[in-house]
Amino acid sequence: MPLADFEVGAAVAVTDIARARRFYEDTLGLPVDIDSGDHVRYRCGGNTTIMVFVSPYAGTAKSTQAGWGISDLEAVVDELAARGVTFEQYDEGPIKTDAKGIASFDGGAKVAYFADPDGNILSLAQAPTN
């Protein structure tokens, strides 16, 4: 069977599960689906999930680890900023963010990037509204 027939979820390594839980549950508002002590799976929209697990390699990836598709990016950025999330600022290469941390791309797509407490980069993306 091809893997395309199955659901997939994101997995993000963290060093401190208690600190990660405060961020993913309290700050981001994600509901716990499975709690196994050293890893927690959160349920997101459309039967998708994100797993947070303890690893000595937490925060070492140099790219985005997980991303959410958002219909109203500005509203979600404002809500998360009010909860204490700091959005990344980029001004090099193809990614240039505005004061809120939102990057606009050719074709109308918009993306905002932020880090969890271990430095894992997460993103919020709004597809073009053509």
C-alpha positions in Angstrom: 0.0 0.0 0.0 1.3 3.4 -0.8 2.0 5.8 2.1 -0.2 8.3 0.3 -3.2 6.3 1.6 -2.4 7.0 5.2 -2.6 10.0 7.5 0.6 11.6 8.6 1.5 13.8 11.5 4.3 16.0 12.6 6.8 15.2 15.4 8.8 17.8 17.3 11.7 16.9 19.7 11.9 18.8 23.0 14.2 18.7 26.0 11.7 19.5 28.8 8.3 17.9 28.4 6.7 20.0 31.2 7.9 23.3 29.6 6.8 22.0 26.1 3.4 21.1 27.5 2.9 24.6 28.9 3.7 26.1 25.4 1.8 23.7 23.2 -1.3 23.4 25.5 -1.5 26.8 27.3 0.1 29.1 24.7 -1.0 27.4 21.5 -4.2 25.9 22.9 -3.7 22.4 21.5 -5.8 19.6 23.1 -4.0 16.5 24.4 -4.9 13.3 22.4 -2.4 10.9 23.9 -0.2 11.4 27.0 2.6 8.8 27.5 4.7 10.8 29.9 7.8 11.5 27.8 5.7 12.2 24.7 2.4 13.9 24.1 0.3 13.8 20.9 -2.0 16.8 20.2 -5.0 16.6 18.0 -5.3 19.4 15.4 -7.8 20.0 12.5 -8.8 17.4 10.0 -7.5 14.3 11.9 -4.0 15.7 11.9 -1.7 15.5 14.9 1.6 16.8 16.2 3.7 14.7 18.5 6.0 16.3 21.1 8.6 14.0 22.5 11.8 14.2 24.6 15.0 13.9 22.7 18.6 15.0 23.2 18.5 16.4 19.6 15.7 18.9 20.3 16.0 22.2 18.6 18.8 21.1 16.3 16.9 21.2 13.0 17.6 24.2 10.9 14.2 24.3 9.1 10.5 24.4 9.9 9.4 21.4 11.9 5.6 21.7 11.6 3.1 24.0 10.1 -0.6 24.8 10.2 -2.8 25.9 7.3 -4.6 29.0 8.5 -7.5 30.8 6.8 -7.1 34.2 8.6 -3.3 34.5 9.3 -3.4 38.1 10.6 -6.1 37.1 13.2 -4.2 34.0 14.4 -0.9 35.9 14.6 -2.5 38.6 16.7 -4.1 36.1 19.0 -0.9 34.1 19.5 1.2 37.3 20.0 -1.3 38.3 22.7 -0.5 35.0 24.4 3.2 35.7 24.3 4.3 34.1 21.1 7.2 36.0 19.4 7.2 35.7 15.6 10.5 35.4 13.8 11.8 38.3 11.8 13.5 37.5 8.4 15.1 40.0 6.0 17.2 37.9 3.7 16.8 35.6 0.7 13.2 35.0 -0.4 11.7 35.5 3.1 11.1 39.1 4.3 8.7 39.6 7.1 6.7 42.6 8.1 6.6 44.1 11.6 4.2 41.3 12.8 6.4 38.6 11.4 4.3 37.8 8.3 6.1 37.0 5.0 4.2 37.5 1.8 5.2 35.5 -1.3 4.5 35.7 -5.0 1.0 34.5 -5.8 -0.5 35.7 -2.5 0.6 33.1 0.0 1.5 34.4 3.5 3.5 32.7 6.2 4.5 33.5 9.8 7.2 31.6 11.7 7.7 31.2 15.4 9.8 29.0 17.7 8.8 26.8 20.6 10.9 26.9 23.8 13.5 24.5 22.3 13.9 26.7 19.2 12.0 24.4 16.9 10.6 26.5 14.1 6.8 26.2 13.5 4.8 28.0 10.9 1.3 29.3 10.1 0.5 29.5 6.4 -2.4 31.1 4.5 -2.9 30.0 1.0 -3.6 32.5 -1.8 -7.2 33.6 -1.9 -7.5 33.6 -5.7 
